[in-house]
Amino acid sequence: MNTSKIESFARLLDAQNSGDSAAIDSLHQLSPSLEDGYCLFNLYGEWKGAFSYFPGRLEALSPIQNLSHYIANSHSDDTLALFKRPEWALLVQMRGPFDSAIRYNCDKCNTDYIGFAQSGFDDRFPAVCSSCGDVWLQSGYDDTPLPACHCGGSYSIGGCPKCKATKAHSTYFSSYQYFTDHSWQEKQA
């Protein structure tokens, strides 16, 4: 665990929160690796996702800043403890349980649509509403039909919602950015 890099991260977040725009450039250059600590690596990934676009997901800064001080004051690199913190839950609520969002453009009919990258350990499939873009998560083992979206639209899973083709050009972007204007929910067991 690289305590000096963790402390630098916390100080730079404090500077960003106080309005120092140069801190953002320094944060982009920080680039911690797993050798610097799993907690720092994971938290930096959250910061990078939240501030990969302008102006960024500003409401994510305070939880990330609080978590940076938590890991700076921790005696161990315990990612499970980090993931149990209420601030981490706030970040997940902002970005959804996704590594990133994906803009697709169908090779067959040229339709644009959204998808999500997520952990291979997650058995839930994101269904995106073709009308409003909100997301419904449901286990792939659950054979009940998808519900109607609150807007009256319908959810679809995977592939082009218009022609059902699966070949498309893709561009990855931050799920923090996508969920600034959209919501997600999951089926409760």
Backbone as a chain_set.jsonl record, in Angstrom:
{"seq": "MNTSKIESFARLLDAQNSGDSAAIDSLHQLSPSLEDGYCLFNLYGEWKGAFSYFPGRLEALSPIQNLSHYIANSHSDDTLALFKRPEWALLVQMRGPFDSAIRYNCDKCNTDYIGFAQSGFDDRFPAVCSSCGDVWLQSGYDDTPLPACHCGGSYSIGGCPKCKATKAHSTYFSSYQYFTDHSWQEKQA", "coords": {"N": [[0.849, -1.172, 0.0], [0.709, 2.085, -0.999], [1.235, 4.656, 0.835], [1.987, 7.345, 0.532], [1.071, 7.997, -2.031], [-1.641, 7.614, -1.676], [-2.182, 9.595, 0.232], [-1.489, 11.848, -1.313], [-3.498, 11.683, -3.256], [-5.785, 12.161, -1.657], [-5.216, 14.799, -0.791], [-5.209, 16.169, -3.26], [-7.862, 15.801, -4.037], [-9.111, 17.293, -2.038], [-8.186, 19.796, -2.822], [-9.37, 20.004, -5.361], [-12.052, 20.058, -4.582], [-12.098, 22.503, -3.293], [-12.038, 24.203, -5.381], [-9.76, 24.408, -6.954], [-8.656, 24.268, -10.074], [-6.361, 23.267, -11.259], [-5.807, 21.022, -9.827], [-7.291, 18.971, -10.915], [-5.951, 18.308, -13.29], [-3.579, 17.351, -12.148], [-4.615, 15.167, -10.757], [-5.419, 13.533, -12.889], [-2.918, 12.811, -13.816], [-1.947, 11.248, -11.774], [-2.549, 8.428, -11.769], [-2.748, 5.697, -10.262], [-1.623, 2.316, -9.615], [-2.408, -1.201, -9.191], [-0.463, -2.075, -7.454], [-0.126, 0.08, -5.808], [-2.147, -0.117, -4.055], [-5.252, -1.706, -3.548], [-7.591, -0.417, -2.688], [-7.066, 2.318, -3.22], [-6.669, 2.129, -6.007], [-9.236, 1.265, -6.889], [-10.879, 3.378, -5.943], [-9.766, 5.562, -7.253], [-10.458, 4.859, -9.853], [-13.204, 5.289, -9.709], [-13.236, 8.082, -9.348], [-12.065, 8.819, -11.781], [-13.989, 7.921, -13.635], [-16.172, 9.503, -12.869], [-15.264, 12.025, -13.476], [-14.547, 12.081, -16.149], [-15.585, 13.528, -18.157], [-16.803, 16.806, -19.075], [-18.824, 18.882, -17.071], [-18.268, 16.926, -15.316], [-19.378, 14.539, -12.81], [-20.381, 16.18, -10.404], [-21.562, 15.832, -7.876], [-20.465, 13.488, -7.06], [-18.0, 14.028, -6.046], [-17.741, 14.676, -3.251], [-18.403, 12.185, -1.818], [-16.275, 10.604, -2.855], [-14.08, 12.049, -2.001], [-14.413, 11.85, 0.817], [-14.093, 9.067, 1.098], [-11.451, 8.843, 0.266], [-10.062, 9.984, 2.391], [-10.789, 8.17, 4.331], [-9.447, 5.799, 3.436], [-6.862, 6.757, 3.541], [-6.46, 6.949, 6.237], [-6.674, 4.377, 7.075], [-5.397, 1.265, 8.31], [-5.031, -0.921, 6.817], [-5.312, -2.374, 3.537], [-8.183, -2.776, 2.695], [-10.504, -3.709, 0.646], [-13.1, -4.758, 0.808], [-14.105, -3.59, 3.142], [-14.09, -0.958, 2.271], [-16.019, -1.097, 0.212], [-18.282, -1.469, 1.727], [-18.866, 0.915, 2.865], [-21.041, 3.751, 3.375], [-20.668, 5.866, 1.597], [-19.643, 4.627, -0.667], [-21.87, 3.226, -1.523], [-23.448, 5.38, -2.335], [-22.009, 6.215, -4.584], [-22.319, 3.985, -6.273], [-25.054, 4.132, -6.65], [-25.156, 6.429, -8.196], [-23.779, 5.735, -10.585], [-24.679, 3.268, -11.309], [-24.499, -0.375, -11.419], [-22.31, -0.774, -13.191], [-19.419, -1.11, -15.3], [-18.951, 0.608, -17.393], [-20.73, 2.684, -19.767], [-22.044, 2.052, -23.059], [-22.123, 3.281, -26.298], [-23.81, 2.209, -29.048], [-23.875, 1.664, -32.597], [-25.844, 0.328, -34.912], [-24.773, -2.0, -37.313], [-26.402, -2.956, -39.319], [-28.942, -1.548, -39.554], [-28.35, 1.042, -38.844], [-29.198, 2.151, -36.447], [-28.938, 3.909, -33.388], [-28.089, 2.904, -30.113], [-28.011, 2.043, -26.589], [-25.835, 0.303, -24.348], [-24.322, -1.662, -21.709], [-21.279, -2.249, -19.932], [-20.341, -4.723, -17.693], [-19.422, -6.505, -14.712], [-18.279, -9.843, -15.146], [-19.175, -11.543, -13.239], [-21.659, -10.803, -12.525], [-24.948, -11.687, -12.713], [-27.11, -10.331, -13.619], [-29.012, -8.763, -16.185], [-28.847, -5.825, -18.069], [-31.648, -4.105, -19.133], [-32.74, -1.843, -21.48], [-34.851, 0.942, -21.811], [-36.574, 1.657, -24.738], [-37.769, 4.05, -25.186], [-37.314, 6.091, -23.125], [-34.769, 5.545, -22.16], [-34.13, 4.684, -19.601], [-33.025, 2.147, -17.242], [-33.535, -1.278, -16.52], [-32.777, -3.87, -14.316], [-32.454, -7.327, -14.231], [-32.205, -10.663, -13.132], [-30.551, -13.068, -15.148], [-31.417, -15.598, -14.779], [-34.01, -15.415, -14.116], [-37.112, -15.989, -15.351], [-39.357, -14.45, -15.708], [-41.416, -12.128, -17.497], [-40.132, -8.98, -18.741], [-40.933, -5.914, -17.111], [-43.22, -3.213, -18.004], [-41.907, -0.039, -18.819], [-41.807, 2.841, -16.664], [-42.392, 5.068, -18.182], [-44.021, 4.179, -20.125], [-42.833, 3.007, -22.267], [-40.975, 0.208, -23.706], [-38.743, -2.272, -22.457], [-35.644, -3.546, -23.699], [-33.307, -6.194, -24.239], [-29.996, -6.507, -25.057], [-28.463, -6.333, -28.289], [-29.65, -4.685, -31.304], [-32.414, -2.588, -30.803], [-34.23, -2.127, -32.799], [-33.851, -3.774, -35.191], [-32.831, -6.101, -34.173], [-30.281, -7.032, -34.748], [-26.907, -8.027, -33.97], [-24.395, -7.043, -34.493], [-22.397, -4.205, -34.254], [-20.965, -0.912, -34.227], [-19.022, 0.403, -31.578], [-18.707, 2.675, -28.808], [-17.187, 3.444, -25.84], [-18.178, 5.014, -22.774], [-18.532, 7.002, -19.766], [-20.488, 5.559, -17.21], [-21.344, 7.145, -15.162], [-21.84, 9.528, -16.466], [-23.958, 8.784, -18.183], [-25.997, 8.126, -16.339], [-26.57, 10.575, -15.268], [-28.731, 11.72, -16.476], [-30.541, 9.661, -16.634], [-32.248, 6.862, -15.108], [-31.827, 3.911, -13.036], [-33.009, 0.729, -12.057], [-33.58, -2.256, -10.153], [-35.006, -5.551, -10.239], [-36.505, -6.645, -7.355], [-35.927, -9.36, -5.184]], "CA": [[0.0, 0.0, 0.0], [1.527, 3.285, -1.165], [0.579, 5.684, 1.642], [2.242, 8.693, 0.02], [0.178, 8.221, -3.177], [-2.988, 7.742, -1.112], [-2.254, 10.933, 0.827], [-1.508, 12.807, -2.43], [-4.84, 11.607, -3.831], [-6.7, 12.854, -0.738], [-4.92, 16.241, -0.848], [-5.653, 16.694, -4.547], [-9.329, 15.86, -4.0], [-9.433, 18.463, -1.217], [-7.922, 20.976, -3.651], [-10.428, 20.057, -6.38], [-13.288, 20.455, -3.913], [-12.025, 23.931, -2.944], [-12.092, 24.995, -6.608], [-8.463, 24.457, -7.635], [-8.802, 23.535, -11.335], [-5.101, 22.58, -11.564], [-5.829, 19.73, -9.127], [-7.861, 17.967, -11.819], [-4.85, 17.855, -14.149], [-2.677, 16.541, -11.314], [-5.3, 13.906, -10.481], [-5.336, 12.712, -14.1], [-1.545, 12.323, -13.944], [-1.629, 10.385, -10.633], [-2.619, 7.058, -12.299], [-2.286, 4.622, -9.377], [-1.708, 0.938, -10.084], [-2.796, -2.122, -8.124], [0.637, -2.138, -6.483], [-0.289, 1.203, -4.875], [-3.221, -0.49, -3.141], [-6.522, -1.984, -4.211], [-8.565, 0.624, -2.345], [-6.73, 3.505, -4.003], [-6.914, 1.819, -7.412], [-10.686, 1.267, -7.11], [-11.436, 4.708, -5.71], [-9.3, 6.406, -8.353], [-11.304, 4.503, -10.991], [-14.478, 6.0, -9.529], [-12.988, 9.496, -9.643], [-11.812, 8.949, -13.22], [-15.279, 7.789, -14.311], [-17.034, 10.637, -12.536], [-14.718, 13.27, -14.033], [-14.007, 11.814, -17.484], [-16.28, 14.43, -19.065], [-16.97, 18.125, -18.464], [-18.007, 19.248, -15.916], [-18.122, 15.766, -14.438], [-20.496, 14.282, -11.887], [-19.912, 16.971, -9.267], [-22.059, 15.292, -6.612], [-19.639, 12.331, -6.692], [-16.734, 14.463, -5.455], [-17.747, 14.591, -1.788], [-18.202, 10.803, -1.358], [-14.932, 10.144, -3.215], [-13.17, 12.752, -1.081], [-14.55, 11.217, 2.136], [-13.49, 7.736, 1.031], [-9.995, 8.982, 0.168], [-9.57, 10.196, 3.752], [-10.978, 6.897, 5.027], [-8.368, 4.863, 3.124], [-5.593, 7.346, 3.996], [-6.359, 6.722, 7.681], [-6.809, 2.944, 7.357], [-4.147, 0.554, 8.537], [-4.944, -2.035, 5.877], [-5.882, -2.163, 2.211], [-9.343, -3.655, 2.784], [-11.52, -3.259, -0.311], [-14.446, -5.115, 1.274], [-14.521, -2.539, 4.07], [-14.365, 0.218, 1.435], [-17.278, -1.309, -0.498], [-19.384, -1.453, 2.691], [-19.062, 2.29, 3.336], [-22.216, 4.393, 2.772], [-20.248, 6.707, 0.474], [-19.515, 3.757, -1.838], [-23.243, 2.973, -1.971], [-23.875, 6.574, -3.073], [-21.358, 6.192, -5.894], [-22.975, 2.948, -7.071], [-26.364, 4.655, -7.033], [-24.954, 7.424, -9.254], [-23.261, 5.166, -11.832], [-25.22, 1.94, -11.554], [-23.523, -1.453, -11.201], [-21.698, -0.974, -14.495], [-18.059, -0.611, -15.501], [-19.083, 1.756, -18.292], [-21.84, 2.662, -20.719], [-21.559, 1.841, -24.427], [-22.967, 3.746, -27.394], [-23.724, 1.323, -30.205], [-24.51, 2.044, -33.849], [-26.115, -0.941, -35.58], [-24.192, -2.145, -38.652], [-27.431, -3.343, -40.291], [-29.977, -0.526, -39.807], [-27.793, 2.344, -38.451], [-29.862, 2.647, -35.238], [-28.103, 4.124, -32.201], [-28.674, 2.396, -28.878], [-27.121, 2.021, -25.423], [-25.597, -0.931, -23.619], [-23.472, -1.463, -20.538], [-20.265, -3.234, -19.584], [-20.436, -5.039, -16.274], [-18.616, -7.631, -14.253], [-18.696, -11.166, -15.591], [-19.761, -12.256, -12.098], [-23.002, -10.265, -12.323], [-25.879, -12.429, -13.558], [-28.223, -9.464, -14.016], [-28.889, -8.199, -17.519], [-29.47, -4.51, -18.177], [-32.627, -3.895, -20.198], [-32.828, -0.4, -21.683], [-36.127, 1.372, -22.38], [-36.389, 2.238, -26.065], [-38.351, 5.395, -25.217], [-36.677, 7.085, -22.25], [-33.388, 5.183, -21.883], [-33.911, 4.174, -18.25], [-32.516, 0.777, -17.243], [-34.093, -2.272, -15.602], [-31.882, -5.009, -14.131], [-33.136, -8.542, -13.808], [-31.344, -11.835, -13.249], [-30.692, -13.888, -16.337], [-32.074, -16.842, -14.375], [-35.413, -15.086, -13.856], [-37.799, -16.089, -16.644], [-40.561, -13.623, -15.779], [-41.284, -11.093, -18.526], [-39.71, -7.653, -18.299], [-42.086, -5.039, -16.895], [-43.273, -2.007, -18.835], [-41.195, 1.087, -18.203], [-42.678, 3.858, -16.059], [-42.767, 6.056, -19.198], [-44.904, 3.524, -21.082], [-42.009, 2.336, -23.268], [-40.655, -1.184, -23.405], [-37.336, -2.594, -22.262], [-35.085, -4.586, -24.545], [-32.012, -6.691, -23.761], [-28.993, -6.907, -26.042], [-28.696, -6.167, -29.711], [-30.366, -3.506, -31.786], [-33.833, -2.665, -30.444], [-35.066, -1.991, -33.995], [-33.795, -4.921, -36.103], [-32.316, -7.23, -33.377], [-28.925, -7.415, -35.158], [-25.957, -7.965, -32.852], [-23.145, -6.401, -34.905], [-22.497, -2.752, -34.161], [-19.783, -0.151, -33.817], [-19.256, 0.793, -30.187], [-17.876, 3.679, -28.147], [-17.389, 3.389, -24.397], [-18.16, 6.269, -22.034], [-18.767, 6.834, -18.335], [-21.864, 5.344, -16.749], [-21.701, 8.333, -14.369], [-22.406, 10.497, -17.4], [-25.257, 8.299, -18.647], [-27.002, 8.18, -15.281], [-26.89, 11.953, -14.895], [-30.053, 12.015, -17.033], [-31.353, 8.454, -16.687], [-32.256, 6.142, -13.833], [-31.777, 2.462, -13.125], [-33.581, 0.007, -10.918], [-33.502, -3.698, -10.346], [-36.089, -6.353, -9.692], [-36.227, -7.121, -6.006], [-36.263, -10.774, -5.008]], "C": [[0.895, 1.235, 0.0], [0.869, 4.452, -0.429], [0.83, 7.091, 1.112], [1.344, 8.997, -1.178], [-1.272, 8.371, -2.703], [-3.171, 9.133, -0.512], [-2.27, 12.019, -0.247], [-2.889, 12.858, -3.067], [-5.832, 12.38, -2.96], [-6.47, 14.367, -0.786], [-5.406, 16.864, -2.155], [-7.178, 16.772, -4.628], [-9.798, 17.044, -3.153], [-9.267, 19.741, -2.039], [-8.993, 21.116, -4.742], [-11.725, 20.555, -5.759], [-13.283, 21.932, -3.52], [-11.944, 24.818, -4.181], [-10.784, 25.104, -7.378], [-8.532, 23.615, -8.91], [-7.515, 22.808, -11.739], [-5.05, 21.208, -10.9], [-6.365, 18.627, -10.036], [-6.783, 17.427, -12.752], [-3.889, 16.961, -13.372], [-3.302, 15.191, -10.982], [-5.249, 12.982, -11.695], [-3.948, 12.109, -14.256], [-1.177, 11.318, -12.848], [-1.568, 8.909, -11.032], [-2.089, 5.971, -11.371], [-2.471, 3.252, -10.019], [-2.167, 0.062, -8.914], [-1.716, -2.239, -7.057], [0.566, -1.006, -5.461], [-1.384, 0.932, -3.846], [-4.533, -0.658, -3.889], [-7.562, -0.902, -3.92], [-8.319, 1.881, -3.165], [-7.05, 3.277, -5.476], [-8.412, 1.886, -7.733], [-11.29, 2.657, -6.962], [-11.004, 5.68, -6.804], [-10.126, 6.121, -9.621], [-12.665, 5.181, -10.914], [-14.316, 7.477, -9.857], [-12.84, 9.698, -11.153], [-13.118, 8.848, -14.01], [-16.171, 8.997, -14.09], [-16.559, 11.939, -13.173], [-14.041, 13.048, -15.383], [-14.65, 12.709, -18.537], [-16.482, 15.755, -18.333], [-18.438, 18.398, -18.21], [-17.748, 18.075, -14.971], [-19.34, 15.617, -13.555], [-20.123, 14.893, -10.551], [-20.365, 16.412, -7.927], [-21.302, 14.04, -6.177], [-18.375, 12.757, -5.953], [-16.707, 14.293, -3.942], [-17.619, 13.15, -1.281], [-16.808, 10.269, -1.679], [-13.903, 10.774, -2.281], [-13.222, 12.115, 0.31], [-13.893, 9.84, 2.156], [-11.968, 7.814, 0.918], [-9.386, 9.209, 1.549], [-9.72, 8.921, 4.591], [-9.811, 5.95, 4.733], [-7.005, 5.418, 3.537], [-5.374, 7.076, 5.481], [-6.511, 5.253, 8.069], [-5.441, 2.307, 7.521], [-3.983, -0.634, 7.594], [-5.64, -1.658, 4.574], [-7.077, -3.107, 2.049], [-10.459, -3.16, 1.862], [-12.933, -3.634, 0.123], [-14.977, -4.08, 2.257], [-14.864, -1.261, 3.297], [-15.728, 0.09, 0.77], [-18.489, -1.297, 0.435], [-19.693, -0.041, 3.212], [-20.289, 2.912, 2.661], [-21.862, 5.291, 1.582], [-20.113, 5.878, -0.802], [-20.906, 3.456, -2.401], [-23.791, 4.17, -2.75], [-23.274, 6.596, -4.474], [-22.015, 5.166, -6.813], [-24.349, 3.426, -7.517], [-26.232, 5.656, -8.189], [-24.576, 6.799, -10.594], [-23.897, 3.842, -12.21], [-24.138, 0.891, -11.338], [-22.762, -1.803, -12.483], [-20.277, -0.434, -14.528], [-18.076, 0.612, -16.403], [-20.354, 1.596, -19.12], [-21.243, 2.531, -22.121], [-22.595, 2.403, -25.401], [-22.728, 2.806, -28.575], [-24.376, 1.997, -31.401], [-24.612, 0.767, -34.674], [-25.53, -0.944, -36.999], [-25.261, -2.402, -39.716], [-28.401, -2.193, -40.605], [-29.571, 0.878, -39.363], [-28.498, 2.96, -37.231], [-28.833, 2.812, -34.122], [-28.83, 3.565, -30.987], [-27.596, 2.264, -27.819], [-27.018, 0.616, -24.862], [-24.656, -0.638, -22.466], [-22.474, -2.592, -20.388], [-20.368, -3.474, -18.085], [-19.603, -6.263, -15.969], [-19.173, -8.941, -14.791], [-19.311, -11.996, -14.481], [-21.2, -11.828, -11.837], [-23.958, -10.984, -13.263], [-27.081, -11.601, -13.986], [-27.952, -8.898, -15.413], [-29.555, -6.834, -17.543], [-30.399, -4.453, -19.383], [-32.857, -2.389, -20.287], [-34.158, -0.065, -22.339], [-35.858, 2.074, -23.713], [-36.96, 3.652, -26.157], [-37.556, 6.401, -24.399], [-35.223, 6.778, -21.921], [-33.111, 4.721, -20.467], [-33.612, 2.668, -18.311], [-33.185, -0.054, -16.155], [-33.107, -3.431, -15.531], [-32.679, -6.192, -13.607], [-32.193, -9.715, -14.031], [-31.612, -12.584, -14.542], [-31.362, -15.221, -16.048], [-33.558, -16.648, -14.095], [-36.147, -15.088, -15.197], [-39.105, -15.306, -16.695], [-40.349, -12.535, -16.831], [-40.811, -9.758, -17.917], [-40.944, -6.789, -18.099], [-42.113, -3.932, -17.951], [-42.517, -0.908, -18.097], [-42.215, 2.081, -17.656], [-43.155, 4.887, -17.079], [-43.752, 5.486, -20.211], [-44.155, 2.796, -22.189], [-41.725, 0.897, -22.873], [-39.148, -1.364, -23.326], [-36.903, -3.645, -23.284], [-33.693, -4.942, -24.032], [-31.17, -7.088, -24.965], [-29.397, -6.708, -27.484], [-29.501, -4.927, -30.036], [-31.848, -3.612, -31.431], [-34.76, -2.594, -31.662], [-35.064, -3.266, -34.844], [-33.247, -6.192, -35.445], [-30.938, -7.734, -33.824], [-27.978, -7.254, -33.971], [-24.618, -7.35, -33.232], [-23.339, -4.894, -34.918], [-21.131, -2.161, -33.866], [-20.06, 0.345, -32.403], [-18.244, 1.831, -29.716], [-18.208, 3.637, -26.663], [-17.359, 4.799, -23.807], [-18.586, 6.001, -20.599], [-20.24, 6.587, -18.015], [-22.3, 6.465, -15.806], [-22.367, 9.365, -15.273], [-23.8, 10.057, -17.839], [-26.334, 8.48, -17.575], [-27.15, 9.56, -14.65], [-28.325, 12.256, -15.311], [-30.984, 10.807, -17.107], [-31.326, 7.774, -15.315], [-32.142, 4.638, -14.094], [-32.444, 1.891, -11.877], [-33.483, -1.484, -11.206], [-34.685, -4.387, -9.695], [-35.66, -6.851, -8.325], [-36.708, -8.548, -5.866], [-37.451, -10.966, -4.103]], "O": [[1.731, 1.408, 0.886], [0.038, 5.158, -1.002], [-0.042, 7.951, 1.236], [0.896, 10.133, -1.333], [-2.035, 9.16, -3.261], [-4.201, 9.773, -0.725], [-2.989, 13.009, -0.108], [-3.396, 13.934, -3.383], [-6.63, 13.165, -3.473], [-7.431, 15.135, -0.818], [-5.954, 17.967, -2.153], [-7.722, 17.704, -5.221], [-10.764, 17.72, -3.506], [-10.093, 20.65, -1.966], [-9.465, 22.221, -5.012], [-12.418, 21.384, -6.348], [-14.344, 22.549, -3.424], [-11.799, 26.035, -4.066], [-10.717, 25.832, -8.368], [-8.474, 22.388, -8.844], [-7.573, 21.831, -12.486], [-4.327, 20.325, -11.361], [-5.937, 17.477, -9.936], [-6.71, 16.22, -12.981], [-3.439, 15.934, -13.881], [-2.601, 14.181, -10.929], [-5.056, 11.775, -11.545], [-3.815, 11.002, -14.778], [-0.184, 10.604, -12.986], [-0.622, 8.214, -10.663], [-1.058, 5.372, -11.675], [-3.354, 3.054, -10.853], [-2.295, 0.538, -7.786], [-2.019, -2.475, -5.887], [1.129, -1.115, -4.372], [-1.525, 1.676, -2.875], [-4.878, 0.147, -4.754], [-8.324, -0.516, -4.806], [-9.25, 2.446, -3.739], [-7.641, 4.143, -6.123], [-8.809, 2.491, -8.729], [-12.123, 3.062, -7.772], [-11.789, 6.526, -7.231], [-10.45, 7.043, -10.37], [-13.215, 5.599, -11.933], [-15.146, 8.061, -10.554], [-13.412, 10.624, -11.726], [-13.33, 9.609, -14.954], [-16.845, 9.459, -15.01], [-17.355, 12.853, -13.388], [-13.08, 13.738, -15.724], [-14.276, 12.64, -19.708], [-16.347, 15.819, -17.111], [-19.247, 18.151, -19.104], [-17.083, 18.229, -13.946], [-20.229, 16.469, -13.554], [-19.608, 14.207, -9.668], [-19.635, 16.506, -6.941], [-21.474, 13.576, -5.05], [-17.739, 11.93, -5.299], [-15.714, 13.799, -3.406], [-16.804, 12.898, -0.393], [-16.218, 9.558, -0.866], [-12.971, 10.109, -1.829], [-12.178, 11.87, 0.915], [-13.214, 9.487, 3.12], [-11.268, 6.938, 1.425], [-8.312, 8.685, 1.847], [-8.886, 8.63, 5.449], [-9.242, 5.362, 5.654], [-6.092, 4.653, 3.848], [-4.233, 6.985, 5.935], [-6.48, 4.916, 9.253], [-4.455, 2.76, 6.939], [-2.934, -1.276, 7.569], [-6.453, -0.734, 4.53], [-6.989, -4.115, 1.349], [-11.257, -2.303, 2.243], [-13.876, -2.898, -0.167], [-16.156, -3.729, 2.216], [-15.821, -0.566, 3.637], [-16.509, 1.041, 0.757], [-19.616, -1.128, -0.031], [-20.679, 0.157, 3.921], [-20.551, 2.63, 1.492], [-22.668, 5.456, 0.666], [-20.427, 6.357, -1.891], [-21.094, 3.433, -3.617], [-24.523, 3.989, -3.723], [-23.951, 6.953, -5.438], [-22.242, 5.439, -7.991], [-24.764, 3.154, -8.644], [-27.101, 5.717, -9.059], [-25.009, 7.284, -11.639], [-23.679, 3.343, -13.314], [-22.981, 1.236, -11.098], [-22.593, -2.975, -12.817], [-19.961, 0.562, -13.876], [-17.303, 1.549, -16.199], [-20.963, 0.527, -19.167], [-20.077, 2.86, -22.34], [-23.775, 2.057, -25.345], [-21.599, 2.632, -29.035], [-25.301, 2.795, -31.254], [-23.602, 0.195, -35.083], [-25.759, -0.021, -37.78], [-25.048, -2.099, -40.89], [-28.654, -1.894, -41.772], [-30.362, 1.813, -39.49], [-28.402, 4.168, -37.012], [-27.965, 1.959, -33.935], [-30.042, 3.733, -30.849], [-26.405, 2.363, -28.118], [-27.975, -0.158, -24.894], [-24.242, 0.504, -22.268], [-22.779, -3.749, -20.679], [-20.469, -2.528, -17.304], [-19.142, -6.963, -16.87], [-20.387, -9.124, -14.879], [-19.906, -13.041, -14.745], [-21.885, -12.432, -11.011], [-23.802, -10.903, -14.481], [-27.981, -12.118, -14.648], [-26.812, -8.597, -15.767], [-30.692, -6.687, -17.096], [-29.987, -4.72, -20.512], [-33.138, -1.739, -19.28], [-34.554, -0.71, -23.31], [-35.018, 2.97, -23.798], [-36.664, 4.376, -27.107], [-37.165, 7.449, -24.913], [-34.505, 7.66, -21.449], [-31.969, 4.392, -20.147], [-33.909, 2.006, -19.305], [-33.374, 0.401, -15.027], [-32.649, -3.923, -16.563], [-33.467, -6.072, -12.67], [-31.461, -9.746, -15.021], [-32.757, -12.717, -14.973], [-31.823, -15.9, -16.966], [-34.279, -17.618, -13.863], [-35.839, -14.284, -16.077], [-39.887, -15.479, -17.63], [-39.225, -12.074, -17.03], [-41.058, -9.463, -16.748], [-41.911, -6.921, -18.848], [-41.149, -3.743, -18.694], [-42.507, -0.877, -16.866], [-43.348, 2.148, -18.132], [-44.195, 5.516, -16.883], [-44.263, 6.216, -21.061], [-44.758, 2.053, -22.964], [-42.181, 0.427, -21.831], [-38.384, -0.703, -24.029], [-37.683, -4.511, -23.679], [-32.992, -4.104, -23.465], [-31.587, -7.905, -25.788], [-30.559, -6.898, -27.845], [-29.968, -4.216, -29.146], [-32.477, -4.627, -31.73], [-35.933, -2.957, -31.574], [-36.125, -3.788, -35.184], [-33.201, -7.245, -36.081], [-30.473, -8.761, -33.328], [-28.221, -6.442, -33.079], [-23.774, -7.154, -32.357], [-24.291, -4.37, -35.498], [-20.253, -2.831, -33.323], [-21.198, 0.67, -32.066], [-17.095, 1.86, -30.159], [-19.368, 3.776, -26.274], [-16.617, 5.665, -24.272], [-18.961, 4.878, -20.263], [-21.121, 7.308, -18.483], [-23.497, 6.714, -15.66], [-23.347, 9.999, -14.882], [-24.724, 10.87, -17.865], [-27.442, 8.93, -17.867], [-27.788, 9.698, -13.606], [-29.051, 12.953, -14.603], [-32.106, 10.927, -17.597], [-30.48, 8.08, -14.474], [-32.334, 4.165, -15.214], [-32.437, 2.495, -10.804], [-33.325, -1.908, -12.351], [-35.281, -3.885, -8.741], [-34.575, -7.411, -8.167], [-37.773, -8.905, -6.371], [-37.86, -12.1, -3.853]]}, "num_chains": 1, "name": "protein.A"}
